[in-house]
């Protein structure tokens, strides 16, 4: 691959001289795949498995069966084995959108107004209305009884016109407060649904929008007697306004879990002392945030466009819009301005709805049953945009990227071929990460594995076989998963107990502790055949368990780069040295600048050598490779020669049987 500099920057070039050089580190991994909830197509950083569950959810129902996506199982094993950061990109199919809060009412509805409420659709045996923050319960055995039994006066500010015609379910409410404002309204509450009747606009103070997308975020529906929601779940939300204070112009917003109840509220976030005054430091948009992200394409490249003025501080919602603001809420005497006091939200409780999007395949289309056209409810083409987005090396940094569910078998999984090729192209172009390829689906023989492996030739990818059975941490089920689900956890464990340049294999660092069994019990002959094709065995040993027993990349040429530990070493070194070089761009091309580079790189490489990553190294950045012509071309050249430490993969032991009485040589 030809490598050139077009715009100012740093170019780290690999030269595989004498077939000894290169390898990556695990500062973090990236995974692309479906999730239960979360932002769609936007890479999100997770730092723990709890953080992952909070952002992306755990299980879902298909038919009557509970499932987890490969994404969740892989994330669990990655963090459980010492992984620190995981960049997760949710893939979906079709149109997805966030949920929006039900109407958050203002106290304008309690001021002077008169309106007729057509309650035709609301009449059952009972229903309620609300005005001035007071719920008015109207009940009876029939429509006529509802109105006849309603009291003539609800409170000092509200009356019911007892002369209204009862031939139709129509009720006239009149508020007697003389300080009326435009936009007054009345509403009735039926279950968890609030229906408004307004003589004007702007009765909704502000609207919230969930950060997560998809139908799972819709909590709207019937309200049960104990205050629980019919559609409330641990994944969706409720909102509540408490403590509105006209004197201070403030209120508190609670974000509650969708499956809580009145007696046992589960409050996820509390936003106190909020204001509608855009000039105040506690202005609601400024405190909670109003930003949202969109994936855009320009000249064939994808990028994330950030919209909105205020950074999101909430982990669950953003402010979609503010309809009623109170600029400079207090007058010069320090008193609230009368025209704004009615803009504050009333004490109220609501839900979220209107979200679109659902990725649930028929029951039985998961785990070992993924097919060419059904990857956990998706098709391979759904991965294209996210893979392209993660090609941006400046925006997203990771050392390993996986897309569990994509199968690199062009015969039985032809629709996956384009996405797999794209994934390989990304890691090779970046040069700072590698990927894990699943060569076959569940139930394959060895021949298709080795046949597919031969079609690839790259040191930026590795393949492991067979599939393995593990326990889904969310449902407790024993499920079959491809190797790419588990290998990030193996790499993470290797790095936590050793270094990235150690082999993530063998009985010391390759034991898969959360695996129950491998799909096949490989013999020595099986393992030899696989290794000759650059496929790493997942072997089973009596006293050890299921173990990664190989560390080859898919590079065909025999060199240092055909080993995973060397590839990971080089990626680690390139990442660090490129960061040092970044600080030199646009600096003076002088001896001082070159010495500054050497003073940082040489000690670092020496520390790697001391930690058994290198047996030797040499860094050259002086007049010999920075000639006057080079300097005139605005270039600064550094040459780094590395000799990686080799691993002992083939150990030969000679046992000699000696005559009785013989002694062993000293």
Buried (B, 14 or more C-beta within 10 A) or exposed (E): EEEEEEEEEBEBEBEBEEEBBBBBBBBBBBBBBBBBBBBBBBBBBBEBBEBBBBBBBBBBEBEEEBBBBBBBBBBBBBBBBBBBBBBBBBBBBEEBBBBBBBBBBBBBBBBBBBBEBEBEEBBEEEBBBBBBBEEBEBEBEEBEBBBEEBEEEBEEBBBBEEEBEBEEBBBBBBBBBEEBBEBBBBBBBBBBBBBBBBBEEBBBBBBBBBBBBBBBBBBBBEBBEEBBBEBBBEBBBBBBBBBBEBEBBBBBBBBBBBBBBEEEBEEBBEBEBBBBBBEBEBBBBBBBBBBBBEBEEEEEEBEBEEEBEBEBEBEBBBBBEBBBBBEEBBEEEEEBBEEBBBBBBBBBBBBBBBBBBBBBBEEEBBBBBBEBEBBBBBBBEBBBBBBBBBBBBEEBBBBBBBBBBBBBBBEBBEBBBBBBBBBBBBBBEBBBBBBBBBBBBBEBEBEBBBBBBEEBEBBBBBBBBBBBBBBBBBBEBEBBBBBBBBBBBBBBBBBBEBBBBBBBBBEEBBBBEBBBBBBBEBEEEBBEBBBEBBBBBBBBEEEEBBBBBBBBBBBBEEBBBBBBBBBBBBBBBBBBBBEBBEEBEEEEBEEEBBEBBBEBBEEBBEEBBEEEBBEEBEBEBBEEBBEEEBBEEEBBBBEBBBBBBEBEBEEEEEEEEEEEEEEEEE
